[in-house]
């Protein structure tokens, strides 16, 4: 998959991005750095686009044939992400279509669960932006 999150700096007690463990489908194929969305029951899957409840980024790759039913998501650090539209430094960001893009948070958003992080610089569409993530 393209446009995975790339760590710039990771924070947490061990500078490991404060990984959080989620349940996932055993047949899911998820690349390292893929945006994850969560659902009730602490279940995570690959993000599919705009407005997903953000769970973090896949800490490692998961194969569709490994039969594993868990995945870790990094949740604390600065990550290099791809903008789907223009972004201004300080914007709160959310997931965007196609997957693994970010865009400014919609003005009428009531759920804070979809916030990916805060843009640390201004960029045009399709450019890379450093984002402070702290779930």
PyMOL commands that set and color helices and strands:
alter all, ss='L'
color gray80, all
select helices_A, chain A and resi 112-114
alter helices_A, ss='H'
color red, helices_A
select strands_A, chain A and resi 6-10+20-23+35-39+43-46+54-58+70-74+76-83+92-96+101-104+115-119+128-134
alter strands_A, ss='S'
color yellow, strands_A
deselect
rebuild
show_as cartoon
